[in-house]
Amino acid sequence: MDNTQSVDDTAVGDPPRRRSRRGAWTAGAAAMAVLLGGAFAYFNTNVLNSGRICHGWVTPDEAARALGGGLGRVSASEDSATTCTIRQAGWLPGQDKRLSLRSVTEQAGFPFRRGTWEISADRHVMSGGTHGAYDAYGGWALLPAACAKSGDSQGASPVLHASVTSQDTTGDADGMRDLLAAASRALIDGSAGCAAPGYGDAVTRTLAPSPARAADLDKVCGIAGFQLAKAQGPTGRRVIEQVIGSPDRGSLYCDLSFDGDKDGAFAHLAVVSDPALAAAFTGRDVNRAECAGRATVFALDLRYFDASERAATHLPDAAGFTEEFTEAAGTAMRCA
């Protein structure tokens, strides 16, 4: 019998062997898995998208964390030389999130302009390497005055703003803090002559807000000796306070409101020792002192009450309010 073999090891005269259907199916499934995995990674993660975005201010991962994380690929459109819109989008419904970053020039006095304080006791406050305030919906960070553009008004403040712009979307507060710090450093490093001591070259310290609570009217804002003994809302409602920091830590922000008052806080109070934030009060009539070797500002922003409203609330007038607060806070901080 002739047992001569062909080159493919098939006996001459035998039919050729067919490739196993199971092997072909396995190879095809593996290829499809690789294809789908790559597509998923591309459209739902930032594994293949590691470059900086938004004028080079941030990375896709930093933006994703500020938007609360989750699946979705991050992209950015640079709307102008100083603004951009960041989008995190995936395949599934509800994954489309948007965040705006803007470098703008604010009027002198920011963030403590009369009637429009941008530091509130319901947001986290940053000082040290980055100076600003934030929550899960957005925030802002001061940039050095040297970053202001030529032609800006005297005392204008260059500021970086971040805000979640997609409806029904909440970001992540810690992610927002890191985004603002990273973008601020990138802006400062990327602008000639913009760097300044105290911006981006030190550790950023964060003060977190306390829960809203009924105020102790013999120790308002946690300050011993600060009393508003008979204070109440016009209809007898109690005073609610929310506090960031404390006098013994050198910085304090306190909001006072009447329980259930839709108009919000009737008083914003601040003890400010961070030099970059205290600079907002340059040229303004505020109380100042030397506290633990640091120049410190005592400031208030009060809602206007007419005589009849003030009588109903039992609050002192602006001069009396300022005196009570400043003396008590200064004593608590052992200021000179």
VEXKOL-698038 format. One record per residue (C-alpha): residue number from 0; z, x, y. Coordinates in steps of 0.25 Angstrom, whole numbers, plus 5000, padded with zeros to 4 digits. Each point is the difference from the previous one (the first is absolute). Layout:
<recs>
pos->NUM; z->Z; x->X; y->Y
...
</recs>
This chain:
<recs>
pos->0; z->5000; x->5000; y->5000
pos->1; z->4997; x->5005; y->5014
pos->2; z->5012; x->5001; y->5008
pos->3; z->4994; x->5006; y->5012
pos->4; z->5007; x->4997; y->5013
pos->5; z->4994; x->4996; y->5014
pos->6; z->5005; x->5007; y->5012
pos->7; z->5009; x->4989; y->5003
pos->8; z->5007; x->5001; y->4986
pos->9; z->4993; x->4988; y->4995
pos->10; z->4994; x->5001; y->4987
pos->11; z->4985; x->4999; y->5000
pos->12; z->4995; x->4986; y->4997
pos->13; z->5014; x->4994; y->5004
pos->14; z->5000; x->4991; y->5012
pos->15; z->5006; x->5006; y->5013
pos->16; z->5015; x->4998; y->5002
pos->17; z->5003; x->4990; y->5012
pos->18; z->5011; x->5003; y->5010
pos->19; z->5013; x->4993; y->4998
pos->20; z->5000; x->4987; y->5008
pos->21; z->5015; x->5002; y->5002
pos->22; z->4998; x->5014; y->5005
pos->23; z->4990; x->4995; y->5010
pos->24; z->5009; x->4989; y->5005
pos->25; z->5012; x->5009; y->5001
pos->26; z->4991; x->5010; y->5009
pos->27; z->4995; x->4989; y->5008
pos->28; z->5014; x->4994; y->5003
pos->29; z->5005; x->5014; y->5004
pos->30; z->4989; x->5001; y->5009
pos->31; z->5002; x->4986; y->5006
pos->32; z->5015; x->5003; y->5001
pos->33; z->4997; x->5013; y->5008
pos->34; z->4991; x->4993; y->5009
pos->35; z->5009; x->4988; y->5003
pos->36; z->5012; x->5010; y->5002
pos->37; z->4992; x->5008; y->5010
pos->38; z->4996; x->4987; y->5007
pos->39; z->5015; x->4995; y->5000
pos->40; z->5005; x->5013; y->5006
pos->41; z->4989; x->5000; y->5010
pos->42; z->5002; x->4986; y->5005
pos->43; z->5015; x->4998; y->4998
pos->44; z->5006; x->5014; y->5002
pos->45; z->4999; x->5012; y->5009
pos->46; z->4999; x->5010; y->4989
pos->47; z->4985; x->5003; y->5004
pos->48; z->5003; x->4998; y->5015
pos->49; z->5009; x->5012; y->5004
pos->50; z->4994; x->5004; y->5013
pos->51; z->5007; x->4996; y->5013
pos->52; z->4995; x->4988; y->5008
pos->53; z->5002; x->4993; y->5013
pos->54; z->4996; x->5012; y->5009
pos->55; z->5007; x->5009; y->4990
pos->56; z->5014; x->4994; y->5004
pos->57; z->5004; x->4995; y->4986
pos->58; z->4997; x->5001; y->4985
pos->59; z->4996; x->4988; y->4992
pos->60; z->5013; x->5000; y->4992
pos->61; z->5008; x->5000; y->5013
pos->62; z->4993; x->4988; y->5005
pos->63; z->5001; x->4993; y->4987
pos->64; z->5015; x->5002; y->5000
pos->65; z->5001; x->4995; y->5014
pos->66; z->4993; x->4987; y->4995
pos->67; z->5010; x->4998; y->4989
pos->68; z->4993; x->5008; y->4988
pos->69; z->4993; x->4992; y->4989
pos->70; z->4986; x->5001; y->4995
pos->71; z->4988; x->5001; y->5009
pos->72; z->4991; x->5011; y->5006
pos->73; z->5003; x->5005; y->5014
pos->74; z->4989; x->5002; y->5010
pos->75; z->5000; x->5001; y->5015
pos->76; z->4990; x->4996; y->5012
pos->77; z->5002; x->5008; y->5013
pos->78; z->4998; x->4990; y->5010
pos->79; z->5001; x->5010; y->5012
pos->80; z->5005; x->5014; y->5003
pos->81; z->5014; x->4995; y->5000
pos->82; z->5001; x->4988; y->4990
pos->83; z->4997; x->4997; y->4986
pos->84; z->5001; x->4989; y->4990
pos->85; z->5005; x->5003; y->4986
pos->86; z->4997; x->4991; y->4988
pos->87; z->5005; x->4999; y->4986
pos->88; z->4992; x->4992; y->4991
pos->89; z->4998; x->4997; y->4985
pos->90; z->4993; x->4991; y->4991
pos->91; z->5011; x->4990; y->4999
pos->92; z->5003; x->4989; y->5010
pos->93; z->5011; x->5003; y->5010
pos->94; z->4998; x->5015; y->5000
pos->95; z->4993; x->5001; y->5013
pos->96; z->5010; x->5006; y->5010
pos->97; z->4997; x->5006; y->5014
pos->98; z->5008; x->5009; y->5009
pos->99; z->4996; x->5004; y->5014
pos->100; z->5003; x->5014; y->5006
pos->101; z->4999; x->5002; y->5015
pos->102; z->5003; x->5012; y->5009
pos->103; z->5002; x->4994; y->5014
pos->104; z->5006; x->5003; y->5014
pos->105; z->5012; x->4991; y->5003
pos->106; z->5005; x->4998; y->5014
pos->107; z->5012; x->5008; y->5005
pos->108; z->5013; x->4996; y->4995
pos->109; z->4995; x->4997; y->4986
pos->110; z->5007; x->4996; y->4991
pos->111; z->5011; x->4995; y->5009
pos->112; z->4992; x->4992; y->5010
pos->113; z->5008; x->4989; y->5007
pos->114; z->4999; x->4987; y->4992
pos->115; z->4991; x->5006; y->4989
pos->116; z->5009; x->5010; y->4992
pos->117; z->4992; x->5006; y->4988
pos->118; z->5013; x->5005; y->4994
pos->119; z->5007; x->4988; y->4993
pos->120; z->5012; x->5000; y->4991
pos->121; z->4992; x->4993; y->4989
pos->122; z->4991; x->5012; y->4998
pos->123; z->5003; x->5014; y->4995
pos->124; z->5001; x->5011; y->5011
pos->125; z->4994; x->5014; y->4998
pos->126; z->5005; x->5012; y->5008
pos->127; z->4999; x->5015; y->4998
pos->128; z->4986; x->5005; y->4995
pos->129; z->4994; x->4986; y->5002
pos->130; z->5005; x->4990; y->5011
pos->131; z->4997; x->4986; y->4999
pos->132; z->5003; x->4986; y->4993
pos->133; z->4995; x->4993; y->4988
pos->134; z->5001; x->4989; y->4989
pos->135; z->4992; x->4995; y->4989
pos->136; z->4989; x->4994; y->5009
pos->137; z->4998; x->5012; y->5009
pos->138; z->5006; x->5009; y->5010
pos->139; z->4997; x->5011; y->5011
pos->140; z->5003; x->5015; y->5002
pos->141; z->5000; x->5008; y->5013
pos->142; z->4991; x->5011; y->5002
pos->143; z->5003; x->5012; y->5009
pos->144; z->4996; x->4997; y->5015
pos->145; z->4990; x->5012; y->4999
pos->146; z->4992; x->4991; y->4991
pos->147; z->4997; x->4990; y->5012
pos->148; z->4986; x->5000; y->5004
pos->149; z->4996; x->5005; y->5014
pos->150; z->5000; x->4989; y->5010
pos->151; z->5011; x->4993; y->4993
pos->152; z->5011; x->4995; y->5010
pos->153; z->5012; x->5008; y->5003
pos->154; z->5011; x->4999; y->4990
pos->155; z->4990; x->4993; y->4990
pos->156; z->5004; x->5001; y->4985
pos->157; z->4990; x->5003; y->4989
pos->158; z->5004; x->4992; y->4988
pos->159; z->4995; x->4997; y->4986
pos->160; z->5001; x->4986; y->4995
pos->161; z->4999; x->4995; y->4986
pos->162; z->4999; x->4985; y->4996
pos->163; z->4997; x->4992; y->4988
pos->164; z->4989; x->4990; y->5004
pos->165; z->4996; x->4993; y->4988
pos->166; z->5007; x->4986; y->4999
pos->167; z->5012; x->4997; y->4991
pos->168; z->5001; x->5015; y->4997
pos->169; z->5013; x->5008; y->5000
pos->170; z->4999; x->5015; y->5000
pos->171; z->5011; x->5010; y->4995
pos->172; z->5010; x->5005; y->5011
pos->173; z->5002; x->5014; y->4994
pos->174; z->4985; x->5001; y->4998
pos->175; z->4998; x->4996; y->5015
pos->176; z->5010; x->5011; y->5004
pos->177; z->4993; x->5011; y->4992
pos->178; z->4986; x->4995; y->5005
pos->179; z->5004; x->5001; y->5015
pos->180; z->5007; x->5013; y->4998
pos->181; z->4987; x->5006; y->4993
pos->182; z->4990; x->4994; y->5010
pos->183; z->5009; x->5005; y->5012
pos->184; z->5000; x->5014; y->4994
pos->185; z->4985; x->5000; y->4998
pos->186; z->4997; x->4995; y->5014
pos->187; z->5009; x->5011; y->5006
pos->188; z->4994; x->5011; y->4991
pos->189; z->4986; x->4995; y->5003
pos->190; z->5001; x->5000; y->5015
pos->191; z->4999; x->5013; y->5008
pos->192; z->5013; x->5002; y->5008
pos->193; z->5006; x->4987; y->4995
pos->194; z->5011; x->5006; y->4992
pos->195; z->5014; x->5000; y->5006
pos->196; z->5014; x->5004; y->4995
pos->197; z->5008; x->4989; y->4993
pos->198; z->4987; x->4993; y->4995
pos->199; z->4997; x->5002; y->4986
pos->200; z->5007; x->5013; y->4999
pos->201; z->5014; x->4994; y->4995
pos->202; z->5005; x->4991; y->4990
pos->203; z->4998; x->4985; y->5003
pos->204; z->5013; x->4992; y->5000
pos->205; z->5000; x->4985; y->4998
pos->206; z->5010; x->4990; y->5004
pos->207; z->4999; x->4987; y->4992
pos->208; z->5004; x->4986; y->5006
pos->209; z->5012; x->4992; y->4995
pos->210; z->5000; x->4986; y->4995
pos->211; z->5001; x->4990; y->5012
pos->212; z->5015; x->4996; y->5000
pos->213; z->5010; x->4992; y->5009
pos->214; z->5004; x->5009; y->5011
pos->215; z->5015; x->5004; y->5001
pos->216; z->5002; x->4997; y->5015
pos->217; z->5011; x->5010; y->5001
pos->218; z->4991; x->5011; y->4995
pos->219; z->4986; x->4996; y->5003
pos->220; z->4989; x->5008; y->4993
pos->221; z->5011; x->5008; y->4993
pos->222; z->5005; x->5006; y->5013
pos->223; z->5015; x->5001; y->5001
pos->224; z->5004; x->4994; y->5014
pos->225; z->4987; x->4993; y->5002
pos->226; z->5004; x->4985; y->5002
pos->227; z->4993; x->4988; y->5003
pos->228; z->5012; x->4991; y->4997
pos->229; z->4995; x->4986; y->5003
pos->230; z->4985; x->5002; y->4998
pos->231; z->4993; x->4989; y->4994
pos->232; z->4986; x->4993; y->5000
pos->233; z->4997; x->4989; y->5010
pos->234; z->5004; x->4990; y->4990
pos->235; z->5012; x->5007; y->4994
pos->236; z->4992; x->5008; y->4989
pos->237; z->5006; x->5014; y->4996
pos->238; z->4995; x->5013; y->5004
pos->239; z->4992; x->5008; y->4989
pos->240; z->4998; x->5015; y->5000
pos->241; z->4991; x->5009; y->4993
pos->242; z->5003; x->5015; y->5002
pos->243; z->4993; x->5014; y->4997
pos->244; z->5008; x->5012; y->5000
pos->245; z->5014; x->5002; y->5006
pos->246; z->5007; x->5007; y->5012
pos->247; z->5005; x->5011; y->4990
pos->248; z->4986; x->5003; y->4996
pos->249; z->4995; x->5002; y->5014
pos->250; z->4990; x->4989; y->5000
pos->251; z->5002; x->4985; y->5000
pos->252; z->4991; x->4988; y->5002
pos->253; z->5005; x->4986; y->5000
pos->254; z->4994; x->4986; y->5002
pos->255; z->5009; x->4988; y->5003
pos->256; z->4995; x->4986; y->4999
pos->257; z->5005; x->4986; y->4999
pos->258; z->5000; x->4994; y->4986
pos->259; z->4987; x->4992; y->4998
pos->260; z->4995; x->5003; y->5013
pos->261; z->4984; x->5001; y->4999
pos->262; z->4999; x->5008; y->5013
pos->263; z->5006; x->5012; y->4992
pos->264; z->5009; x->5010; y->5005
pos->265; z->5007; x->4998; y->5014
pos->266; z->5004; x->5015; y->5001
pos->267; z->4994; x->5013; y->4995
pos->268; z->5010; x->5011; y->5001
pos->269; z->4997; x->5015; y->4997
pos->270; z->5008; x->5013; y->5000
pos->271; z->4988; x->5011; y->5000
pos->272; z->5002; x->5014; y->4997
pos->273; z->4987; x->5004; y->4994
pos->274; z->4993; x->5008; y->5011
pos->275; z->4986; x->4994; y->4998
pos->276; z->5005; x->4986; y->5000
pos->277; z->5010; x->5003; y->5012
pos->278; z->4988; x->5005; y->5008
pos->279; z->4995; x->4986; y->5001
pos->280; z->5011; x->4997; y->5010
pos->281; z->4996; x->5011; y->5010
pos->282; z->5001; x->4996; y->5014
pos->283; z->5007; x->4987; y->4997
pos->284; z->5014; x->4995; y->5004
pos->285; z->5008; x->5001; y->4987
pos->286; z->5013; x->5006; y->4996
pos->287; z->5000; x->5014; y->4995
pos->288; z->5011; x->5009; y->4994
pos->289; z->5002; x->5013; y->4992
pos->290; z->5004; x->4996; y->4986
pos->291; z->5003; x->5010; y->4989
pos->292; z->4992; x->5010; y->5008
pos->293; z->4988; x->4990; y->5000
pos->294; z->4994; x->4993; y->5013
pos->295; z->5002; x->4986; y->4996
pos->296; z->4994; x->4987; y->5007
pos->297; z->5007; x->4986; y->5000
pos->298; z->4990; x->4989; y->5002
pos->299; z->4999; x->4985; y->4999
pos->300; z->4989; x->4990; y->5001
pos->301; z->5006; x->4986; y->5003
pos->302; z->4994; x->4986; y->5000
pos->303; z->5001; x->4993; y->5014
pos->304; z->5011; x->4989; y->5000
pos->305; z->5002; x->4991; y->5013
pos->306; z->5014; x->4998; y->5005
pos->307; z->5002; x->4987; y->4992
pos->308; z->4994; x->5006; y->4987
pos->309; z->5009; x->5012; y->5001
pos->310; z->5012; x->4991; y->5003
pos->311; z->4997; x->4993; y->4987
pos->312; z->4999; x->5013; y->4992
pos->313; z->5012; x->5007; y->5006
pos->314; z->4992; x->5013; y->5001
pos->315; z->5002; x->5010; y->5011
pos->316; z->4989; x->5002; y->5010
pos->317; z->4991; x->5012; y->4999
pos->318; z->5009; x->5009; y->5007
pos->319; z->5012; x->4996; y->4993
pos->320; z->4993; x->5001; y->4986
pos->321; z->4995; x->5014; y->5003
pos->322; z->5014; x->5005; y->5004
pos->323; z->5006; x->4994; y->4988
pos->324; z->4990; x->5006; y->4991
pos->325; z->4999; x->5013; y->5006
pos->326; z->5015; x->5003; y->5001
pos->327; z->5003; x->4995; y->4986
pos->328; z->4988; x->5008; y->4994
pos->329; z->5003; x->5013; y->5008
pos->330; z->5015; x->4999; y->4996
pos->331; z->4996; x->4998; y->4985
pos->332; z->4991; x->5013; y->5001
pos->333; z->5010; x->5008; y->5008
pos->334; z->4990; x->5002; y->5011
pos->335; z->5002; x->5009; y->5012
</recs>
